[in-house]
Amino acid sequence: MFDNNGFYHAVSYLINQGGPFVGLIFYSGVLMWAIILERYLFFFSVLPKLNRKLTDQWNARKDHTSWCARQIRQMLISKANAAMTSSFPMMQVLVPLSPLLGLVGTVSGMLEVFDSMTLRGSADARTMASGVSHAMVCTMTGLAVSISGLYPVHYFRTRARRETELLSDKLSF
């Protein structure tokens, strides 16, 4: 059975094996998934209420055809779109950030290998294996976090586009 204590030990083991960059990758992954959960709650609980409110505001107007009415319609659509896409820039930064941090950790691990080779004057297989392992843990962790965020970012981007079009259709002239 997987409990919180086991999760803590697994994360601390990865950080010990991969170095400080794995910790940064872990924290960026936690932040990314917090934003993804927030967006999920927004799209399934807040957005329907917001769309009803904006549709009611539009339907309460008597004039739907004047230039002013069209500008108000555009403003209502933009307000909904801005609410839907508010966290997208942060998500779009966090997804590629993880593999980049993994790459920095990989370079750091390889530098450790070269430093140990320089200090000992020869290529000891154990020392090299330790540094390469450090490097690969960073790479693996960065890629795992990044891959886990690819689909949600694509889903929310597509969903925001579709919901904006649906709202635009609801606010008819």
N, C-alpha and C positions, 0 to 999 in steps of 0.2 A: 504494500500500500504506500502511496506517495503522500507524505505529509509536509507541512510547512518547514519542519526541521530538515527534512531530506532536500527540499528545494534550496534552503539556505546553504547546505553543505555542497550541493551540486554547483551553485553559482560561485561559492568561495573556492571550490576546487578549480573551476574554469579560470577564475581570476588568478589563482596561484600558479596555474600552468601557463597561462597566456600573458600575464603581466597586467600593468595598469590600463592598457588600452582595452582589454576585455571588459573592465569595469565601466569605462566610458561607453563602450558599445552596448553593454547591458542597460545603462541608464538612458541612452538614446532610444533603445528599444522599448523601455518602459514608458517613456514620454510619448513615443510614436503610438503605442497601443492605447494609452490614455486618451490621446486625441481621436483615435479611431473609434473607441467606445463612446466618446462624447458625440462624435458625428453620427454614430448609429442611433443613439438616443434622440438626437436632434431630428434626424430624418423620419423616425418612426413615432415620435410623440409630439415634438414641437412644430414641425413643418405642417402637418395637417391643420392644426389650429391656426397657424399663421396664414396659410392659404385661404381658409374659410374667412378669416378676418379681412384679408385684402380683397377677396371676392365680394364680401358684403359691402365694403367701402365703395367698390366700383359699382355694384348694383344699386346702391343708395343714390347714386348720382342720376340726375334727370338727363343731363346732356352727355352723350357718348361720342358725338361726331365732330365737335369743334377741335381746333388746334390745341386749346387749353386742355380739353378732355384727353386728347391723345398723349399729351405730355404727362398728365397725371397717371394715365395707364402705364406709360413707360416707367415712371417713377415707382409705381407699385411693383412692377415686374423686377426692376433693378433692386428694390429693397429686399425682395424674396431671394433673388440671386446672390446678393451680397451676404445674406444670412446663411445661405447654403454653402458658400465657398469661403467662409471666413477663415477656416483652419487649413485650407489647402496649401498655402505656401509653406507652412511649417511641416506638414506631412511630406511635401515634395522635397524638402531639404533633408529630413531625417532618413528617408529611404536610401538615398545614395551616400549619406554620411557614414552609415555603418560599414560598408565595404571599404570606404576610404580610411576609416580608423583601423580596420583590419589590416589594410595594406601598410599603414604606419607601424602597426605592431609586428607585421611580418619583417619589415626592414629592420626594426629594432632587434628582433630575434636573430636575424642574420648577422647584424653587427656584433651581437654577443658571441656568435660562433667565431667570427673573424678575430675578435679581441682575444678570445681564449686560445685560438690557434697561435696568435702572435705571442702571447705570454708563455705558452708552453714550447713554442718553437716547432711544433709538429701538429699534424691533424689527428687528434685522438677521437676515435669513433664515438665514445660515450659523450664527450663534450659536444661534439657536433650534433649528435642525436638530440641532446637536450635543447640546444638552441633552435634546431629545425622544428622540434616539437612545439616549442614556444611560438614560433612563427606560424605554424599551421593551425594552432588553436585560435590565434587571432584572426586568421583568414576565414576559418570555418565559422566562427562566431559572427563575424561581420556579415558574411554571406547569408547565414541563417536568419539573422534579424532583418536584413534587407529583403530577402525573398518573402518573408512572412508579411511584409507590408506592401508588396507590389499589387496584389489583387485588391485589397481594400481601397488603395488610392485610386486605382482605375475604376472600381465600382462607384465610389462617391463622386468622381468627376463625371462619369456617364450619367449617374442618377441626377446630379444637379442640372445637367444639360436637359435631360428629359423632363424633370419637374418644372424647369423654367418654361419650356415649350408648352407643357400642359397648362400652366397658369396663364400663359399668353393666350392660349385658345379659350380658356374660361372667361377671360376679360374681353368679351367680344364687343364690337362697335355697335 
